[in-house]
Amino acid sequence: MWSNLKSLANTKVYLLIFGLLLVAFSAQTVASNVPKGLFETLRFGLILMLFFIAFFRKKLSLWIFSAMVLGIEVGMDFPAFALEMERFAKIFLRLIKTLVAPLIFATLVVGIAGHSSLKQVGRMGLKSILYFEIVTTVALFIGLLAINVSQAGRGVNVEVNEKMHEKSSELLAQRVEKDHFVEIFPENIAKSIAENSILQIVVFSVIFAIGLGMVKNEQHKLTMLRMNESLAEVMFKFTDIVMYLAPLAVFGALATTVAKSGTEVLMSLMKLVGTLYVALLVFVVAVLLPIALMARIPLRKFMTAVSEPVSLAFATASSEAALPKAMENMERFGIPKHIVGFVIPTGYSFNLDGTTLYLSLASVFIAQMSGIDLSVGEQISICLVLMLTSKGVAGVRGASFVILAGTVASMGLDPEKASVILGIDAVMDMARTSVNVLGNCLATAVIARSEGELEHIKS
């Protein structure tokens, strides 16, 4: 009997149950005469079956997906309880933040000082930056095209409530005029780690690794390399331990998001949310997929490798949460440590495809909502500004909103108009963050292919 139960726990059955769940969610809005409790019982029963399959398949991605569905259900039916579950997501993200800096440092030092020539590092860096700029620029223009086609901002009339005003004021208070080029370089590595400035950590790690590579005493050099190899290994084991909390964190994050957002604001801005999701899907299919095919990336293996970090990013709306798992899975995929350790952390500052697409789309949305018709030239100038200001967003709380508010101000509008979006930002953040992670994983594979480091991987 036990073996028969295990045979039922397959992906097809999982998808069938998920389809039934969607029907159950939709039916409640149509069949108003049917008791609400009946639908709730049905949905919880189906969710229990999802966890049953996840238990037998023992795949983290299935556990995460099941936790997402349960989080949405609890957020809808028990909002007060759901708000209490946010602490699980906070605990998980705190633990992830503690391992990001040492993981990046150790993998970069080992990769650069132990396995690469300085010439290769420079070549790889130039390739990466060129790739990042091209892809993010395409993302910006897809965002512009999508919002101009949908005209999602026309006729929208959402008042800025007190909660939105308080949140926007808090985020805008963080805005400080900075020299973006100077901010690349750390003034104090402890401060960079405390503020989670990923780009500064990468710069410090690269310079440290180059310095270590120049050390003449082989014994001293080897000692430091072994220390960092051990540190990297321990950090990946640390990640494995923390990942046991991932389903609980995902449940808490989704439950809280649904409970806080409610349905009123979401429904009034549903066209904007739909436009963003469709635009991101178009970007993945029309840009990332052709790149993967041209680079001869084995798609099935690649999708298996990215399923966990992408689903984790979607559920928690945090690129940081997915970073350790993305690095680990890309190494298992077959990409060398020195490429993974360099490209993924750098991409977290320069290759935020989902965020850049969102920023161009949201900027024009606010102009449309305000009754302003932007010319093609004005929209292109917005993209040129965003090409610079959108870098280094990862790891900085509320950075996307601050950049959006600054862009809105440059159009001569009140920056607080951007606060209208805050009510549904969590829903949009999940989509753009997952595309950020997917884009960085693909960038790593593309750079590895260009360096001749993927020849051993067969489709």
N, C-alpha and C positions, 0 to 999 in steps of 0.2 A: 504493500500500500504506500509506504514511504517513497519507494522508487517511482511509483505512478504519479504521486504528487510532484516529485521533482521534475518528471518529464513534462508536466503542464507548465512549469515555470520557464517559458521561453519568451523571446522578444515579440513574436507575433501575438501571443496571448496578452502580453503587457500592452501592446498598441491597441488591441481590441478593447480591453478594459478602459484604457484612456479615452478611446472614442465614445464608449458608453458614458463615461464621466462628462464629456462635453455635451452629450445629448441631455444628460440629467441637469446640468447647469442651465442649458438653454430652455429646457421644458418648463422650468419653474417660472420663467418670465412670461411664458405663453399660457400655461394652464393655471390660471389664477384661482380657479375653483377647487383645485386639489390642495389638501393640507400641506403646509410648508414642511412640517415635521417628516412627512413621507419622503420628500425629496432629500432632506438632510440625512435621513437614515440610509437611503439608497446610496448617496454619495459617499458617506463614511464606510459603507460596506465595500464599495468598489475601491476606495483608497486603501482599505485593509488588504484587499487582494493584490494591489500594487506592491505593498510592502512584503507580502507573502512571496511574490515572484522575486523581488529584490533580495530577500533573505537567501533564496536558493541560488540565484545567479552570482551573488557576492561581487557585484560590480559597483564601484563607488558612484558612477554616473547614474545608475538606476536608483540607488538610495537617495541621491541628491534630487533627482527628478520627482521621486515619490514624496520627498519632504517638501518640495515646492508646491505640489498639488495640495498636500495637507495644510500647508501654511496659508494658501489662498482660501481654503474652506474654513479654517479657524478664524482667519481675519474677517471673513464675511459674516459668520454666524455668532462668533464670540469676540467682538472687538476689544472689550475691556481686558479679557484674558490674553488676547493676542499682543496687546501693548506691553504686557509683562514679559513676554517672550523675547523682547529685543535684547535683553541682557546676554542671551546665548550668542547672538550674532556679534555683540560687542566683545565678549570674551574671546571668541574665535579670531576676530580681526586684531585684537591686541597681541595675541600669540603669534599671528602671522607677521605683524610688524616687527616683532623682536627678532625674527630670523631673516628678514629680507636683506638687511645691510651685511651681516656676516656671510650670508650665502652668496651675494653678488661679489663681495670682496674676495672670498676664497676661490670661487670659480674663475674669476677674471685673472687673479694672480697666477693660479696654476695653469690656466689656458695660455696666457701670454708669455710668462716667464719660463714655463716648462715645455711648451710644445710648439711655439711659433717663433719665427724670425721677426724682428721689428719691421722689416719691409712688408711682410705679410699682414701684420697688424694695421699698418698704414693703408695698404691696399684694401683690406676688408672694411676699414672705417670709411673710406671714400665711397666704396660701393654701397655700403649701408645708408649713408646720408643721402646719396643720389637717389636710391630706391625709395627711401622714406619721403623725400620731397615730391617725387613724381606721383606716388600713390596718394599721399594726403592732399595734394593739389587736385587730383581727379575727384577725390571724395568731396572736397569743398564745392566743386562745380556740379556734382550730382545732387548735393543738398540744395543748391540754388535752383537747378532745373526742377526738382521735385516740388518745391514750395511754389514755384511759379505756375506749374501745371495744376496743382491742387487748389491754389488760392485759399488755403486753410484759414488764413487770418481775416478774410473778408466777412464782415457782419458779426464777428465775435465780440461779445460784450460781457466780459467777466470782471467783476469788481474786485479790487485788491482789498481783501479782508485784513483784520488786525493781525492774524497769525502770519499771513504772507508778508505784511509790512515789517513785522518784528524780525522775521527770518532774513529778509533781504537787507535790512539795516545792519544786522549782525554780520552778514557776509561782506557787505560793502565796506564795513568798518575795517576789514582786513586789507583793503586795497591800498597798496603803497606803490608809488611810481618807482620803478626799478630799471636799471640798465640790464636788459635781457642777456646781453653777451657776457657782462661781468658776472651775472648770477649763475653762469655755468660752472664757475670755479669756486671751490669751497674756501672759506676763510678759517674754518675750524671743523675738522671732521666729526667731532663729537656733536657739534651743533647741527651739521648736515644729517647725521643719523637721527638725532632727536626730532628734527623737523621733517624727517623722511624725504629729503631732497635726493631723489634717486639719481638724477643726472650728476649732481655733485659727488655722490658716492662712486658713481662709475668713473668720473674724471680722476678722483683720488686713487681709485683702484688701478686704473690703467697706468698712471704715472708711477705708482708704487711698483707695479709689475715690470715696467720698463727699467726702473732703477734696479730692481732685483736681477733682471736679465743682464745688466751691465756689470754686476759684481764679479770680480775676477776669481775670488777664492771659491772654488767649486764646493768645498765642504760647507761653508757658510750658506751658500746659495741653496744647496741640497737640503740643508736643515730647515730653512724657511719654506721651501717647496713642500716638504713632507708635512710640516705643521699645517699648511694651508690645505693640502690634500685631506688630511685628517679632519680639519674643520669643515670642509665641504661635505665629507661623508657623514659627519655627525649632524650637520644641518639638514641633509636629506632624510636622515632617520628622524630628526626632530619634526620634519614636515609630515612624515608617515604617522607619527603619534598625533599631531594636531589634526590631521585629516579625519581621524575617528570622530571628531567633533563637527565635521563639515555638514552632515545631514541635519543635525540639531541647529546649527547656525543658520543654515538655509531656511529651515522651518521658521525660526524666529524672525529672520529678515523679511521673508515674504508675508508672514502673518502681520507683522508690524506695518509694513508698507500698505497692505490692503486696508487695515484698520484705520490708519492715519489718512489715507487718500480719500477713502469713501468712494461714492459713485457720482455725486453731483458735479464736482469739478471735472472729474474724468469724462463724463458724458458731454459736458459743454466744450471740452477741448479734444474730443475723440478724433476729429478730423486731423488735428496736428499730430496726435499719437500715431494714427494710421499712416499719415504721410511719412513720418520718420521711419516706421517699421518697414514700409514698402521701399523707401529710398535705400535703407540699409540692406534689404534683401537684394535689390537691384545691384547695389555696389558689390555684394558678395558674388552674385551670379555673373555680372557683366565685367567685373574687374579682377577680383581675387581668383575666381575659377579659371579664367583664361591664363592668368599668370602661372597658376599651379600646373596647368596643362603644358604651357610653353617650357616651364622649368622641368618637366617630366617628373613631377612629384607623384609617387604612388598614392592615389587619392584614398583608397580604402584604408590603408595603414595610417595615413595622415589623419583622417577623420576619427579613427579609433584613438589615436594619440591625443587629439585636441578635445575630444568629447568631454572629458572630466574637467579640464581647466575652463573651457568655455561655459559649460553648464554651471560651474561654481561662480564664474564671473557674472553670469546672468542672474543667478539667484541672490547673490550678495551685493550686486552693483558695485563691486570693488575689484579693480585690476590687481591690487596688492594680494588679495585673497587667492588669486589664481596664479600669481607669479612663481612660487616655488614648485607647484604641480606642473606648470607649463615647462619650466626648465628641466624638471625630472623626466617628463614624458617625451620631450624633444631629444633628450639624450638616449632614452630607450628606443626611440624611433630610429636612431642611428647617427645623429648629428654629433660631431665631436664637442667636447666640453668647452674648448676655447672659443668656438663659434657661438654656441648657446650662451655662454657666459658674457660674451660681448654684445651680440645682436639683441637679445631679448631685453636686458636692462636699458640699453641705449634706445631701443624702440619704444620703451615706456615713456620717453620724453619727446621723441621725434616722430613716432609713427602711430599716433592715436587716430586711426582712420574713422572710427565711429564718432568720436568727439568732434573732430574737425567738420565732418558732414553735418552733425547736429548744430554746430555753432553758426554755420552759414544759413542753414534752414531756419533756425530759430530767430536769427537777426532779421531776416526778411519777413517772417511771420509777424513779428512785433510791429514792423513798419506797416504791413497790410492792416493789422488790427487798429493802428492809429490813423488809418486813412491816407497814408503817404504812398505815392507811386514812385518807386525807385527806378531810375533809368538803368539800362544795361551797364553803362559806364560806372555808375554809383555802386551797383552790385559787384562788379569786378573789383573795384577799389576796396570794398569790404573784404573780399576774398584775399586780396594782397595783404591787408592788415592782419587778417586771421592766420595767414601763412606764418607770420612771425609770432603773434601773441598766443597762439594755441599750443606752442611748444612748452614742455615742462609742466603740463597740467596734472599728470599722474601723481597721486600721493598727497596732493594739496587740497584740503577740505574746502569745498565750495568754489574751487578755482574756475570751473566751467561757467558758473553763474557770474563771477566777477568779470571774466573776459567778455561774456555776453552783455553785461551791463555797460562795460566800457565801449563796446561796439555800438550799442544803442545810443549812448551819449554822443558818440562821434557823428551820428546821424541827426543830431540836434533834438533828440527826444529825452524825456525824463528817464534816467536809468531805472527808476522804480517800476516802470512799465514792464520790465523784464520779470518782475516778481509774480506776475500772473501765471507764469509757467511753473513756479515753485510747487504749486499744488499737485502737479502730475510729474514733477521732475524724476521722482523715484522710478516711475513706470518707464520713462524714456531712458533713464540712466542704465537700467538693466540691459536694454538692447544695445546701446552704444558701447558699453563696457565689454560685452561679449564679443562685439566686432573688433574692438581694440585688441583683445587677447588673440582672437583668430588671426587678425592681420599680422601681429608680431610673431606668432608661431610660423605662419607662412613665410614671412620675411626671413626668418632663421633658416628655413629649408631652402629658400631661393639663394641666399648668400652661400650656404653650404654647397649647393649645386654649382654655383659659379666658381667656387674654390676647388672643385673636383673632389669633394668630400662625401658625395652621396652615391658614388658609382657602385658601392657594395650593396645598396638597398635595392631589392627587386620588387616589382609590383606583385 
